[in-house]
Structure formats: C-alpha cells, structure tokens
Amino acid sequence: MLNLRIRAATEKDQLLGIFFDSSFENLERMLGPTEAKAVRTEVLGSRNIVSFFKYPVTDLLKLVDLGLQRNKTGAQAYSEAISNFGRAAVNYFFDSQAGKMMSFLSGDEPHRLMASSPSAYKAVTTFGERTYERAGPRAGRLVCQGELLGAAWMKGVVEQALLKAAKATVRVRLEVKNPSGSDFTVHLEW
C-alpha cells in the first residue's frame, strides 16, 4: 500500500517539515540516534528540514518505510508501527504554539476537536480531502480521500489527538476503500 501511495504522489503533494521533525524523533526512539541519522541521510541527503516549510510527502513516506525496514526488533506489526508515526506527529504538533491554540479552542470535547481536524490538516498538507461526521453522542466518522499518509497513520493521529487533547480513549475501526489505502473512513467511538 505505501509504495502505491508513493507512486501516486506528485511534486505538488507536500506537507510541513513538522511531520519530518516528529518522524526523526520517532526513528531515534525506534532505531537509536546513529541508525536514525543514517536513514535520514539515505533518504534526504544533506538537506535541512525547516518545521514550517513544505516538503514532498514522498520523502516522508520513504523515510518512514526505510526506518521500519531497518528496525531489527520487528516487535510490532508494520501498520501499528506506522500508527506510531501518526501518534508522534500529534505529540509534536500539540507541543507547538499552533497545537496549543487548537487544543485550547477545541477544549476537551471530542466532537469539536475532530470537527476542526479537516481544516487543521488542510493547513499543514497540500493533498487529500477530509470531512468529519458526527455519528452519535460518543461516535463519529472521519472520511479521508487522497490521504497519502494512509489509514494506519491516521489511526495513530486520531487515537493520540483524542487522548492528548480531549482525554478520551477511542476505539478505531478502519474501512479502507482503495488498494493504495489513500481513501478510507475512520470510525471512532469513545
């Protein structure tokens, strides 16, 4: 699936450097600093990443994939390891000023937080369409189309965002709608 998303991405499909920052931190935890730096250099060469500049999503996907291939522990399933990158991105974002403001504005109400997520993603990526639908008092659906980070990444994002900002533990079910995994629905209950 990941390779299909890499092939589907164009030069216009970009995201902010904060995704790289959080992924580097996650790679260091997973691989150690030396191996994480080697993975970074192999994918990005000597390029510097600036948090609020945009970079190709393909570079991030290649970085994550290579890091997971180099992980010698193999203790987690591939999709769960991808979810950890989504969790790391949320932690990194909510520690930033923009993330603190979003958390403040949404308060601890899960529906309000999830309803603001499509516009938050639009601000940090140039690809994909996301809509949130309330499905009940403690349930909702996040519908994603063209989401090049994929369903497993978004699962980690949703779980961690609701835990960190709304203090809600969420159950997630993914409904993937295409072979590349870029069109999917995240069904959530808390």
Phi, psi and omega in degrees: 000314183299318179296326176294322178290323177298315180292329181283336183289145176250175178297336180281348182274100187229166176212165182290153179299342179300332176294322177291317180303311181292325179291323176299316179299317179295319177298320178297320177295321185282316189251342190094157187297323183292310180291323178298319178295322178296318178296314179302313181295321180297322182273317188253353184065225182260010180299138172270146178249131177250129188312317187252024168258159181261144181222158180298133178298331180300324178297319179294316180298319178294320179299311181296314181298314180296319177300318180290326176294326182278349180290112185277344181286320178056025185289337183248156171294152182304313183295323178291324176296321176297319178302325178296328176292323175296318177299316180298321179297319178296313180301315180297314181297313183290345173276348179276167178298318179297319179293321177296321179293316179298317179297318179297315183291325181275343181063211182254024181265111184304318181297319180295318178298312181293324179294333179273349185295322178301317180288328176295317178294323179298329180285337186246356178224160176251008184232160172082154174235135181226137175225146178247136178234129174287132182245002181161178183300328182229037181208153178198175178226131172252112182262124183239134176230131181070025180278097188289343175286336173094170185292318182296319177300313182295327176301314178296321179299309183297313180301313184287322180297315180291325177291312186286313186270323185251358181055035181245132173271128188245145170258129185242136171233129181260137175239097183275135189246357178213162185299328182280345181078022180265346176244121185197165174239134174259109176270128182227146177221143177222000000 
